[in-house]
């Protein structure tokens, strides 16, 4: 990583994180529409519906947000790699998609939960 040019690292970071930024902007735009707030139906649910929804969104964030990149995970012993392999389906979906899923879960959780 120290021998890679900084422009390549910046380009890779932009390509990986820019879609997540646009998803966040899209969710914020959906919430600030004064005529039709689309997440009010989730926000106005009773607490016995909201608790499992919020808990599942939080667990999705924890599980998918904890996935490490495959090259760094390859250096670990095999018994430690089981979490990353089971969450990603043996890296079928990859770390950037896991980060996007985790970010979307946190965006929705922050927009529908009063305590979060």
C-alpha positions in Angstrom: 0.0 0.0 0.0 2.9 2.3 0.6 4.3 1.7 -2.9 1.0 2.5 -4.6 0.7 6.0 -6.0 -1.6 8.3 -4.0 -3.7 9.1 -7.1 -4.6 5.4 -7.5 -5.6 5.1 -3.8 -7.7 8.2 -4.1 -9.4 6.9 -7.3 -10.1 3.5 -5.7 -11.6 5.2 -2.6 -13.8 7.5 -4.7 -15.1 4.6 -6.8 -15.8 2.5 -3.7 -17.4 5.2 -1.5 -19.1 7.5 -3.9 -22.1 5.2 -4.6 -22.7 5.0 -0.8 -22.7 8.8 -0.6 -25.2 9.0 -3.4 -27.5 6.5 -1.7 -27.3 8.6 1.5 -28.2 11.8 -0.5 -31.1 9.9 -2.1 -32.5 8.9 1.3 -32.1 12.4 2.7 -33.9 13.8 -0.4 -36.7 11.3 0.1 -37.1 12.4 3.7 -37.1 16.2 3.0 -39.8 16.0 0.4 -42.6 18.0 2.2 -45.5 16.5 0.1 -44.7 12.8 0.4 -42.4 11.5 3.1 -42.0 7.9 2.2 -40.5 6.6 5.4 -43.3 7.9 7.6 -45.1 4.6 7.3 -42.2 2.9 9.0 -41.7 5.7 11.5 -45.3 5.6 12.6 -45.5 1.9 13.4 -46.3 0.7 16.9 -43.4 -0.2 19.1 -43.8 -4.0 18.8 -43.3 -3.7 15.1 -40.5 -1.2 15.3 -38.3 -3.0 17.8 -37.7 -6.1 15.5 -37.2 -3.9 12.5 -34.7 -1.7 14.3 -32.9 -4.6 15.8 -32.7 -6.4 12.5 -31.3 -3.2 10.8 -28.8 -2.8 13.5 -27.7 -6.5 13.2 -27.4 -6.1 9.5 -25.2 -3.1 10.0 -23.0 -5.0 12.5 -22.6 -8.2 10.5 -22.0 -6.6 7.1 -20.0 -3.7 8.5 -17.5 -6.1 10.1 -16.5 -7.8 6.9 -12.8 -7.2 6.0 -11.3 -7.0 2.5 -10.5 -10.3 1.1 -6.7 -9.8 0.6 -6.3 -8.8 4.3 -8.6 -11.7 5.3 -6.5 -14.1 3.3 -3.5 -13.5 5.7 -5.5 -14.7 8.7 -5.7 -18.3 9.9 -8.5 -20.4 8.4 -10.6 -20.6 11.6 -10.7 -16.8 12.0 -11.9 -16.3 8.4 -15.2 -18.2 8.9 -17.1 -15.1 9.8 -16.2 -13.2 6.7 -16.8 -16.2 4.5 -20.2 -17.0 6.0 -21.5 -13.4 5.7 -20.3 -12.9 2.2 -21.0 -16.4 0.9 -17.3 -17.1 0.4 -16.7 -13.6 -0.9 -19.4 -13.9 -3.6 -20.7 -10.4 -2.9 -17.4 -8.8 -1.9 -16.5 -6.2 0.6 -17.7 -3.0 -1.2 -21.2 -4.4 -1.5 -21.1 -5.5 2.2 -20.2 -1.9 3.1 -23.0 -0.6 1.0 -25.5 -2.9 2.6 -24.3 -1.9 6.1 -24.5 1.8 5.2 -28.0 1.5 3.8 -29.1 -0.3 7.0 -27.7 2.5 9.1 -29.3 5.2 6.9 -32.8 3.6 7.2 -32.3 3.0 10.9 -31.3 6.6 11.5 -34.2 7.9 9.5 -37.0 5.7 11.1 -35.8 5.4 14.7 -36.2 8.2 17.2 -33.6 6.9 19.7 -30.9 6.2 17.0 
